[in-house]
Amino acid sequence: QQSLIAMCGKLLRVLFVIGRKQCEFEGSKLLQGLTQMKELQAA
């Protein structure tokens, strides 16, 4: 459940930055952050 909350928070930050800067969304960067969170949780 905590990982879901963290993922939603990260997604909100990404969407906020996209809205403010009018930049292109890069899903690969988002996924890189998610894999790092999974590794931290496994430890």
mmCIF entry with sequence, helices, sheets and N, C-alpha, C, O atoms, coordinates in Angstrom:
data_MODEL
# 
_entry.id   MODEL 
# 
_entity.id                         1 
_entity.type                       polymer 
_entity.pdbx_number_of_molecules   1 
# 
_entity_poly.entity_id                      1 
_entity_poly.type                           'polypeptide(L)' 
_entity_poly.nstd_linkage                   no 
_entity_poly.nstd_monomer                   no 
_entity_poly.pdbx_seq_one_letter_code       QQSLIAMCGKLLRVLFVIGRKQCEFEGSKLLQGLTQMKELQAA 
_entity_poly.pdbx_seq_one_letter_code_can   QQSLIAMCGKLLRVLFVIGRKQCEFEGSKLLQGLTQMKELQAA 
_entity_poly.pdbx_strand_id                 A 
# 
loop_
_entity_poly_seq.entity_id 
_entity_poly_seq.num 
_entity_poly_seq.mon_id 
_entity_poly_seq.hetero 
1 1  GLN n 
1 2  GLN n 
1 3  SER n 
1 4  LEU n 
1 5  ILE n 
1 6  ALA n 
1 7  MET n 
1 8  CYS n 
1 9  GLY n 
1 10 LYS n 
1 11 LEU n 
1 12 LEU n 
1 13 ARG n 
1 14 VAL n 
1 15 LEU n 
1 16 PHE n 
1 17 VAL n 
1 18 ILE n 
1 19 GLY n 
1 20 ARG n 
1 21 LYS n 
1 22 GLN n 
1 23 CYS n 
1 24 GLU n 
1 25 PHE n 
1 26 GLU n 
1 27 GLY n 
1 28 SER n 
1 29 LYS n 
1 30 LEU n 
1 31 LEU n 
1 32 GLN n 
1 33 GLY n 
1 34 LEU n 
1 35 THR n 
1 36 GLN n 
1 37 MET n 
1 38 LYS n 
1 39 GLU n 
1 40 LEU n 
1 41 GLN n 
1 42 ALA n 
1 43 ALA n 
# 
_struct_asym.id          A 
_struct_asym.entity_id   1 
# 
loop_
_struct_conf.conf_type_id 
_struct_conf.id 
_struct_conf.pdbx_PDB_helix_id 
_struct_conf.beg_label_comp_id 
_struct_conf.beg_label_asym_id 
_struct_conf.beg_label_seq_id 
_struct_conf.pdbx_beg_PDB_ins_code 
_struct_conf.end_label_comp_id 
_struct_conf.end_label_asym_id 
_struct_conf.end_label_seq_id 
_struct_conf.pdbx_end_PDB_ins_code 
_struct_conf.beg_auth_comp_id 
_struct_conf.beg_auth_asym_id 
_struct_conf.beg_auth_seq_id 
_struct_conf.end_auth_comp_id 
_struct_conf.end_auth_asym_id 
_struct_conf.end_auth_seq_id 
_struct_conf.pdbx_PDB_helix_class 
_struct_conf.details 
_struct_conf.pdbx_PDB_helix_length 
HELX_P HELX_P1 AA1 GLN A 2  ? LYS A 21 ? GLN A 2  LYS A 21 1 ? 20 
HELX_P HELX_P2 AA2 GLY A 27 ? ALA A 42 ? GLY A 27 ALA A 42 1 ? 16 
# 
_struct_conf_type.id          HELX_P 
_struct_conf_type.criteria    ? 
_struct_conf_type.reference   ? 
# 
loop_
_atom_site.group_PDB 
_atom_site.id 
_atom_site.type_symbol 
_atom_site.label_atom_id 
_atom_site.label_alt_id 
_atom_site.label_comp_id 
_atom_site.label_asym_id 
_atom_site.label_entity_id 
_atom_site.label_seq_id 
_atom_site.pdbx_PDB_ins_code 
_atom_site.Cartn_x 
_atom_site.Cartn_y 
_atom_site.Cartn_z 
_atom_site.occupancy 
_atom_site.B_iso_or_equiv 
_atom_site.pdbx_formal_charge 
_atom_site.auth_seq_id 
_atom_site.auth_comp_id 
_atom_site.auth_asym_id 
_atom_site.auth_atom_id 
_atom_site.pdbx_PDB_model_num 
ATOM 1   N N  . GLN A 1 1  ? 0.826  -1.191 0.000   1.00 0.00 ? 1  GLN A N  1 
ATOM 2   C CA . GLN A 1 1  ? 0.000  0.000  0.000   1.00 0.00 ? 1  GLN A CA 1 
ATOM 3   C C  . GLN A 1 1  ? 0.875  1.262  0.000   1.00 0.00 ? 1  GLN A C  1 
ATOM 4   O O  . GLN A 1 1  ? 0.544  2.254  -0.650  1.00 0.00 ? 1  GLN A O  1 
ATOM 5   N N  . GLN A 1 2  ? 1.984  1.213  0.730   1.00 0.00 ? 2  GLN A N  1 
ATOM 6   C CA . GLN A 1 2  ? 2.866  2.379  0.754   1.00 0.00 ? 2  GLN A CA 1 
ATOM 7   C C  . GLN A 1 2  ? 3.472  2.633  -0.618  1.00 0.00 ? 2  GLN A C  1 
ATOM 8   O O  . GLN A 1 2  ? 3.660  3.781  -1.021  1.00 0.00 ? 2  GLN A O  1 
ATOM 9   N N  . SER A 1 3  ? 3.780  1.544  -1.339  1.00 0.00 ? 3  SER A N  1 
ATOM 10  C CA . SER A 1 3  ? 4.368  1.729  -2.668  1.00 0.00 ? 3  SER A CA 1 
ATOM 11  C C  . SER A 1 3  ? 3.356  2.368  -3.620  1.00 0.00 ? 3  SER A C  1 
ATOM 12  O O  . SER A 1 3  ? 3.729  3.157  -4.488  1.00 0.00 ? 3  SER A O  1 
ATOM 13  N N  . LEU A 1 4  ? 2.092  2.030  -3.457  1.00 0.00 ? 4  LEU A N  1 
ATOM 14  C CA . LEU A 1 4  ? 1.049  2.631  -4.293  1.00 0.00 ? 4  LEU A CA 1 
ATOM 15  C C  . LEU A 1 4  ? 0.942  4.127  -4.016  1.00 0.00 ? 4  LEU A C  1 
ATOM 16  O O  . LEU A 1 4  ? 0.789  4.926  -4.940  1.00 0.00 ? 4  LEU A O  1 
ATOM 17  N N  . ILE A 1 5  ? 1.023  4.498  -2.755  1.00 0.00 ? 5  ILE A N  1 
ATOM 18  C CA . ILE A 1 5  ? 0.966  5.915  -2.389  1.00 0.00 ? 5  ILE A CA 1 
ATOM 19  C C  . ILE A 1 5  ? 2.176  6.654  -2.949  1.00 0.00 ? 5  ILE A C  1 
ATOM 20  O O  . ILE A 1 5  ? 2.052  7.764  -3.466  1.00 0.00 ? 5  ILE A O  1 
ATOM 21  N N  . ALA A 1 6  ? 3.358  6.022  -2.840  1.00 0.00 ? 6  ALA A N  1 
ATOM 22  C CA . ALA A 1 6  ? 4.575  6.646  -3.367  1.00 0.00 ? 6  ALA A CA 1 
ATOM 23  C C  . ALA A 1 6  ? 4.493  6.801  -4.877  1.00 0.00 ? 6  ALA A C  1 
ATOM 24  O O  . ALA A 1 6  ? 4.906  7.825  -5.421  1.00 0.00 ? 6  ALA A O  1 
ATOM 25  N N  . MET A 1 7  ? 3.961  5.787  -5.559  1.00 0.00 ? 7  MET A N  1 
ATOM 26  C CA . MET A 1 7  ? 3.840  5.836  -7.012  1.00 0.00 ? 7  MET A CA 1 
ATOM 27  C C  . MET A 1 7  ? 2.871  6.942  -7.433  1.00 0.00 ? 7  MET A C  1 
ATOM 28  O O  . MET A 1 7  ? 3.133  7.667  -8.393  1.00 0.00 ? 7  MET A O  1 
ATOM 29  N N  . CYS A 1 8  ? 1.763  7.070  -6.724  1.00 0.00 ? 8  CYS A N  1 
ATOM 30  C CA . CYS A 1 8  ? 0.794  8.128  -7.041  1.00 0.00 ? 8  CYS A CA 1 
ATOM 31  C C  . CYS A 1 8  ? 1.399  9.507  -6.809  1.00 0.00 ? 8  CYS A C  1 
ATOM 32  O O  . CYS A 1 8  ? 1.163  10.433 -7.585  1.00 0.00 ? 8  CYS A O  1 
ATOM 33  N N  . GLY A 1 9  ? 2.170  9.639  -5.754  1.00 0.00 ? 9  GLY A N  1 
ATOM 34  C CA . GLY A 1 9  ? 2.830  10.914 -5.482  1.00 0.00 ? 9  GLY A CA 1 
ATOM 35  C C  . GLY A 1 9  ? 3.807  11.283 -6.574  1.00 0.00 ? 9  GLY A C  1 
ATOM 36  O O  . GLY A 1 9  ? 3.877  12.437 -6.996  1.00 0.00 ? 9  GLY A O  1 
ATOM 37  N N  . LYS A 1 10 ? 4.563  10.294 -7.033  1.00 0.00 ? 10 LYS A N  1 
ATOM 38  C CA . LYS A 1 10 ? 5.524  10.549 -8.108  1.00 0.00 ? 10 LYS A CA 1 
ATOM 39  C C  . LYS A 1 10 ? 4.793  10.922 -9.396  1.00 0.00 ? 10 LYS A C  1 
ATOM 40  O O  . LYS A 1 10 ? 5.212  11.833 -10.111 1.00 0.00 ? 10 LYS A O  1 
ATOM 41  N N  . LEU A 1 11 ? 3.713  10.226 -9.687  1.00 0.00 ? 11 LEU A N  1 
ATOM 42  C CA . LEU A 1 11 ? 2.942  10.520 -10.889 1.00 0.00 ? 11 LEU A CA 1 
ATOM 43  C C  . LEU A 1 11 ? 2.367  11.934 -10.832 1.00 0.00 ? 11 LEU A C  1 
ATOM 44  O O  . LEU A 1 11 ? 2.371  12.644 -11.838 1.00 0.00 ? 11 LEU A O  1 
ATOM 45  N N  . LEU A 1 12 ? 1.879  12.343 -9.679  1.00 0.00 ? 12 LEU A N  1 
ATOM 46  C CA . LEU A 1 12 ? 1.357  13.707 -9.538  1.00 0.00 ? 12 LEU A CA 1 
ATOM 47  C C  . LEU A 1 12 ? 2.441  14.746 -9.779  1.00 0.00 ? 12 LEU A C  1 
ATOM 48  O O  . LEU A 1 12 ? 2.200  15.764 -10.429 1.00 0.00 ? 12 LEU A O  1 
ATOM 49  N N  . ARG A 1 13 ? 3.649  14.488 -9.249  1.00 0.00 ? 13 ARG A N  1 
ATOM 50  C CA . ARG A 1 13 ? 4.749  15.427 -9.466  1.00 0.00 ? 13 ARG A CA 1 
ATOM 51  C C  . ARG A 1 13 ? 5.105  15.513 -10.942 1.00 0.00 ? 13 ARG A C  1 
ATOM 52  O O  . ARG A 1 13 ? 5.360  16.601 -11.460 1.00 0.00 ? 13 ARG A O  1 
ATOM 53  N N  . VAL A 1 14 ? 5.124  14.362 -11.625 1.00 0.00 ? 14 VAL A N  1 
ATOM 54  C CA . VAL A 1 14 ? 5.448  14.344 -13.054 1.00 0.00 ? 14 VAL A CA 1 
ATOM 55  C C  . VAL A 1 14 ? 4.409  15.131 -13.839 1.00 0.00 ? 14 VAL A C  1 
ATOM 56  O O  . VAL A 1 14 ? 4.755  15.953 -14.688 1.00 0.00 ? 14 VAL A O  1 
ATOM 57  N N  . LEU A 1 15 ? 3.139  14.880 -13.556 1.00 0.00 ? 15 LEU A N  1 
ATOM 58  C CA . LEU A 1 15 ? 2.073  15.585 -14.273 1.00 0.00 ? 15 LEU A CA 1 
ATOM 59  C C  . LEU A 1 15 ? 2.102  17.085 -13.990 1.00 0.00 ? 15 LEU A C  1 
ATOM 60  O O  . LEU A 1 15 ? 1.824  17.889 -14.880 1.00 0.00 ? 15 LEU A O  1 
ATOM 61  N N  . PHE A 1 16 ? 2.433  17.461 -12.772 1.00 0.00 ? 16 PHE A N  1 
ATOM 62  C CA . PHE A 1 16 ? 2.525  18.875 -12.415 1.00 0.00 ? 16 PHE A CA 1 
ATOM 63  C C  . PHE A 1 16 ? 3.621  19.564 -13.214 1.00 0.00 ? 16 PHE A C  1 
ATOM 64  O O  . PHE A 1 16 ? 3.420  20.659 -13.739 1.00 0.00 ? 16 PHE A O  1 
ATOM 65  N N  . VAL A 1 17 ? 4.787  18.918 -13.305 1.00 0.00 ? 17 VAL A N  1 
ATOM 66  C CA . VAL A 1 17 ? 5.909  19.503 -14.052 1.00 0.00 ? 17 VAL A CA 1 
ATOM 67  C C  . VAL A 1 17 ? 5.575  19.582 -15.536 1.00 0.00 ? 17 VAL A C  1 
ATOM 68  O O  . VAL A 1 17 ? 5.891  20.574 -16.193 1.00 0.00 ? 17 VAL A O  1 
ATOM 69  N N  . ILE A 1 18 ? 4.940  18.545 -16.063 1.00 0.00 ? 18 ILE A N  1 
ATOM 70  C CA . ILE A 1 18 ? 4.553  18.565 -17.481 1.00 0.00 ? 18 ILE A CA 1 
ATOM 71  C C  . ILE A 1 18 ? 3.601  19.732 -17.744 1.00 0.00 ? 18 ILE A C  1 
ATOM 72  O O  . ILE A 1 18 ? 3.726  20.426 -18.752 1.00 0.00 ? 18 ILE A O  1 
ATOM 73  N N  . GLY A 1 19 ? 2.659  19.940 -16.840 1.00 0.00 ? 19 GLY A N  1 
ATOM 74  C CA . GLY A 1 19 ? 1.707  21.035 -17.003 1.00 0.00 ? 19 GLY A CA 1 
ATOM 75  C C  . GLY A 1 19 ? 2.358  22.405 -16.918 1.00 0.00 ? 19 GLY A C  1 
ATOM 76  O O  . GLY A 1 19 ? 1.991  23.317 -17.660 1.00 0.00 ? 19 GLY A O  1 
ATOM 77  N N  . ARG A 1 20 ? 3.316  22.554 -16.022 1.00 0.00 ? 20 ARG A N  1 
ATOM 78  C CA . ARG A 1 20 ? 3.962  23.863 -15.848 1.00 0.00 ? 20 ARG A CA 1 
ATOM 79  C C  . ARG A 1 20 ? 4.942  24.180 -16.959 1.00 0.00 ? 20 ARG A C  1 
ATOM 80  O O  . ARG A 1 20 ? 4.982  25.308 -17.451 1.00 0.00 ? 20 ARG A O  1 
ATOM 81  N N  . LYS A 1 21 ? 5.732  23.196 -17.359 1.00 0.00 ? 21 LYS A N  1 
ATOM 82  C CA . LYS A 1 21 ? 6.797  23.468 -18.322 1.00 0.00 ? 21 LYS A CA 1 
ATOM 83  C C  . LYS A 1 21 ? 6.404  23.137 -19.755 1.00 0.00 ? 21 LYS A C  1 
ATOM 84  O O  . LYS A 1 21 ? 7.159  23.417 -20.687 1.00 0.00 ? 21 LYS A O  1 
ATOM 85  N N  . GLN A 1 22 ? 5.234  22.546 -19.936 1.00 0.00 ? 22 GLN A N  1 
ATOM 86  C CA . GLN A 1 22 ? 4.771  22.152 -21.267 1.00 0.00 ? 22 GLN A CA 1 
ATOM 87  C C  . GLN A 1 22 ? 5.812  21.282 -21.971 1.00 0.00 ? 22 GLN A C  1 
ATOM 88  O O  . GLN A 1 22 ? 6.091  21.469 -23.156 1.00 0.00 ? 22 GLN A O  1 
ATOM 89  N N  . CYS A 1 23 ? 6.382  20.330 -21.232 1.00 0.00 ? 23 CYS A N  1 
ATOM 90  C CA . CYS A 1 23 ? 7.401  19.460 -21.820 1.00 0.00 ? 23 CYS A CA 1 
ATOM 91  C C  . CYS A 1 23 ? 6.795  18.097 -22.144 1.00 0.00 ? 23 CYS A C  1 
ATOM 92  O O  . CYS A 1 23 ? 5.679  17.775 -21.735 1.00 0.00 ? 23 CYS A O  1 
ATOM 93  N N  . GLU A 1 24 ? 7.559  17.315 -22.886 1.00 0.00 ? 24 GLU A N  1 
ATOM 94  C CA . GLU A 1 24 ? 7.101  16.013 -23.329 1.00 0.00 ? 24 GLU A CA 1 
ATOM 95  C C  . GLU A 1 24 ? 7.265  14.989 -22.211 1.00 0.00 ? 24 GLU A C  1 
ATOM 96  O O  . GLU A 1 24 ? 8.237  15.038 -21.456 1.00 0.00 ? 24 GLU A O  1 
ATOM 97  N N  . PHE A 1 25 ? 6.317  14.065 -22.108 1.00 0.00 ? 25 PHE A N  1 
ATOM 98  C CA . PHE A 1 25 ? 6.366  13.027 -21.076 1.00 0.00 ? 25 PHE A CA 1 
ATOM 99  C C  . PHE A 1 25 ? 7.301  11.912 -21.508 1.00 0.00 ? 25 PHE A C  1 
ATOM 100 O O  . PHE A 1 25 ? 7.202  11.413 -22.629 1.00 0.00 ? 25 PHE A O  1 
ATOM 101 N N  . GLU A 1 26 ? 8.215  11.516 -20.616 1.00 0.00 ? 26 GLU A N  1 
ATOM 102 C CA . GLU A 1 26 ? 9.125  10.406 -20.886 1.00 0.00 ? 26 GLU A CA 1 
ATOM 103 C C  . GLU A 1 26 ? 8.829  9.298  -19.887 1.00 0.00 ? 26 GLU A C  1 
ATOM 104 O O  . GLU A 1 26 ? 9.255  9.353  -18.733 1.00 0.00 ? 26 GLU A O  1 
ATOM 105 N N  . GLY A 1 27 ? 8.094  8.295  -20.346 1.00 0.00 ? 27 GLY A N  1 
ATOM 106 C CA . GLY A 1 27 ? 7.706  7.194  -19.469 1.00 0.00 ? 27 GLY A CA 1 
ATOM 107 C C  . GLY A 1 27 ? 8.873  6.380  -18.969 1.00 0.00 ? 27 GLY A C  1 
ATOM 108 O O  . GLY A 1 27 ? 8.802  5.795  -17.888 1.00 0.00 ? 27 GLY A O  1 
ATOM 109 N N  . SER A 1 28 ? 9.955  6.329  -19.739 1.00 0.00 ? 28 SER A N  1 
ATOM 110 C CA . SER A 1 28 ? 11.115 5.531  -19.327 1.00 0.00 ? 28 SER A CA 1 
ATOM 111 C C  . SER A 1 28 ? 11.717 6.074  -18.035 1.00 0.00 ? 28 SER A C  1 
ATOM 112 O O  . SER A 1 28 ? 12.169 5.300  -17.190 1.00 0.00 ? 28 SER A O  1 
ATOM 113 N N  . LYS A 1 29 ? 11.727 7.393  -17.874 1.00 0.00 ? 29 LYS A N  1 
ATOM 114 C CA . LYS A 1 29 ? 12.265 7.981  -16.641 1.00 0.00 ? 29 LYS A CA 1 
ATOM 115 C C  . LYS A 1 29 ? 11.386 7.622  -15.449 1.00 0.00 ? 29 LYS A C  1 
ATOM 116 O O  . LYS A 1 29 ? 11.889 7.361  -14.357 1.00 0.00 ? 29 LYS A O  1 
ATOM 117 N N  . LEU A 1 30 ? 10.086 7.611  -15.659 1.00 0.00 ? 30 LEU A N  1 
ATOM 118 C CA . LEU A 1 30 ? 9.173  7.246  -14.584 1.00 0.00 ? 30 LEU A CA 1 
ATOM 119 C C  . LEU A 1 30 ? 9.383  5.793  -14.187 1.00 0.00 ? 30 LEU A C  1 
ATOM 120 O O  . LEU A 1 30 ? 9.420  5.468  -13.000 1.00 0.00 ? 30 LEU A O  1 
ATOM 121 N N  . LEU A 1 31 ? 9.520  4.922  -15.174 1.00 0.00 ? 31 LEU A N  1 
ATOM 122 C CA . LEU A 1 31 ? 9.706  3.506  -14.887 1.00 0.00 ? 31 LEU A CA 1 
ATOM 123 C C  . LEU A 1 31 ? 11.031 3.241  -14.196 1.00 0.00 ? 31 LEU A C  1 
ATOM 124 O O  . LEU A 1 31 ? 11.114 2.338  -13.364 1.00 0.00 ? 31 LEU A O  1 
ATOM 125 N N  . GLN A 1 32 ? 12.067 4.000  -14.515 1.00 0.00 ? 32 GLN A N  1 
ATOM 126 C CA . GLN A 1 32 ? 13.355 3.835  -13.838 1.00 0.00 ? 32 GLN A CA 1 
ATOM 127 C C  . GLN A 1 32 ? 13.197 4.106  -12.354 1.00 0.00 ? 32 GLN A C  1 
ATOM 128 O O  . GLN A 1 32 ? 13.748 3.376  -11.529 1.00 0.00 ? 32 GLN A O  1 
ATOM 129 N N  . GLY A 1 33 ? 12.468 5.124  -12.010 1.00 0.00 ? 33 GLY A N  1 
ATOM 130 C CA . GLY A 1 33 ? 12.238 5.449  -10.608 1.00 0.00 ? 33 GLY A CA 1 
ATOM 131 C C  . GLY A 1 33 ? 11.440 4.369  -9.899  1.00 0.00 ? 33 GLY A C  1 
ATOM 132 O O  . GLY A 1 33 ? 11.675 4.097  -8.722  1.00 0.00 ? 33 GLY A O  1 
ATOM 133 N N  . LEU A 1 34 ? 10.499 3.751  -10.605 1.00 0.00 ? 34 LEU A N  1 
ATOM 134 C CA . LEU A 1 34 ? 9.689  2.704  -9.992  1.00 0.00 ? 34 LEU A CA 1 
ATOM 135 C C  . LEU A 1 34 ? 10.517 1.463  -9.705  1.00 0.00 ? 34 LEU A C  1 
ATOM 136 O O  . LEU A 1 34 ? 10.336 0.831  -8.665  1.00 0.00 ? 34 LEU A O  1 
ATOM 137 N N  . THR A 1 35 ? 11.421 1.100  -10.606 1.00 0.00 ? 35 THR A N  1 
ATOM 138 C CA . THR A 1 35 ? 12.255 -0.081 -10.367 1.00 0.00 ? 35 THR A CA 1 
ATOM 139 C C  . THR A 1 35 ? 13.191 0.161  -9.198  1.00 0.00 ? 35 THR A C  1 
ATOM 140 O O  . THR A 1 35 ? 13.488 -0.767 -8.446  1.00 0.00 ? 35 THR A O  1 
ATOM 141 N N  . GLN A 1 36 ? 13.658 1.378  -9.031  1.00 0.00 ? 36 GLN A N  1 
ATOM 142 C CA . GLN A 1 36 ? 14.518 1.694  -7.890  1.00 0.00 ? 36 GLN A CA 1 
ATOM 143 C C  . GLN A 1 36 ? 13.734 1.578  -6.587  1.00 0.00 ? 36 GLN A C  1 
ATOM 144 O O  . GLN A 1 36 ? 14.278 1.110  -5.587  1.00 0.00 ? 36 GLN A O  1 
ATOM 145 N N  . MET A 1 37 ? 12.485 1.988  -6.579  1.00 0.00 ? 37 MET A N  1 
ATOM 146 C CA . MET A 1 37 ? 11.665 1.874  -5.370  1.00 0.00 ? 37 MET A CA 1 
ATOM 147 C C  . MET A 1 37 ? 11.426 0.413  -5.027  1.00 0.00 ? 37 MET A C  1 
ATOM 148 O O  . MET A 1 37 ? 11.458 0.043  -3.853  1.00 0.00 ? 37 MET A O  1 
ATOM 149 N N  . LYS A 1 38 ? 11.187 -0.428 -6.034  1.00 0.00 ? 38 LYS A N  1 
ATOM 150 C CA . LYS A 1 38 ? 10.965 -1.853 -5.790  1.00 0.00 ? 38 LYS A CA 1 
ATOM 151 C C  . LYS A 1 38 ? 12.203 -2.493 -5.191  1.00 0.00 ? 38 LYS A C  1 
ATOM 152 O O  . LYS A 1 38 ? 12.093 -3.324 -4.289  1.00 0.00 ? 38 LYS A O  1 
ATOM 153 N N  . GLU A 1 39 ? 13.383 -2.121 -5.679  1.00 0.00 ? 39 GLU A N  1 
ATOM 154 C CA . GLU A 1 39 ? 14.625 -2.668 -5.149  1.00 0.00 ? 39 GLU A CA 1 
ATOM 155 C C  . GLU A 1 39 ? 14.813 -2.258 -3.695  1.00 0.00 ? 39 GLU A C  1 
ATOM 156 O O  . GLU A 1 39 ? 15.270 -3.058 -2.879  1.00 0.00 ? 39 GLU A O  1 
ATOM 157 N N  . LEU A 1 40 ? 14.467 -1.029 -3.366  1.00 0.00 ? 40 LEU A N  1 
ATOM 158 C CA . LEU A 1 40 ? 14.601 -0.568 -1.986  1.00 0.00 ? 40 LEU A CA 1 
ATOM 159 C C  . LEU A 1 40 ? 13.636 -1.303 -1.060  1.00 0.00 ? 40 LEU A C  1 
ATOM 160 O O  . LEU A 1 40 ? 13.976 -1.598 0.086   1.00 0.00 ? 40 LEU A O  1 
ATOM 161 N N  . GLN A 1 41 ? 12.452 -1.596 -1.547  1.00 0.00 ? 41 GLN A N  1 
ATOM 162 C CA . GLN A 1 41 ? 11.476 -2.302 -0.723  1.00 0.00 ? 41 GLN A CA 1 
ATOM 163 C C  . GLN A 1 41 ? 11.896 -3.750 -0.503  1.00 0.00 ? 41 GLN A C  1 
ATOM 164 O O  . GLN A 1 41 ? 11.644 -4.310 0.564   1.00 0.00 ? 41 GLN A O  1 
ATOM 165 N N  . ALA A 1 42 ? 12.533 -4.361 -1.496  1.00 0.00 ? 42 ALA A N  1 
ATOM 166 C CA . ALA A 1 42 ? 12.963 -5.751 -1.378  1.00 0.00 ? 42 ALA A CA 1 
ATOM 167 C C  . ALA A 1 42 ? 14.078 -5.889 -0.352  1.00 0.00 ? 42 ALA A C  1 
ATOM 168 O O  . ALA A 1 42 ? 14.215 -6.943 0.269   1.00 0.00 ? 42 ALA A O  1 
ATOM 169 N N  . ALA A 1 43 ? 14.868 -4.852 -0.167  1.00 0.00 ? 43 ALA A N  1 
ATOM 170 C CA . ALA A 1 43 ? 16.007 -4.912 0.767   1.00 0.00 ? 43 ALA A CA 1 
ATOM 171 C C  . ALA A 1 43 ? 15.557 -4.886 2.215   1.00 0.00 ? 43 ALA A C  1 
ATOM 172 O O  . ALA A 1 43 ? 16.389 -4.930 3.121   1.00 0.00 ? 43 ALA A O  1 
# 
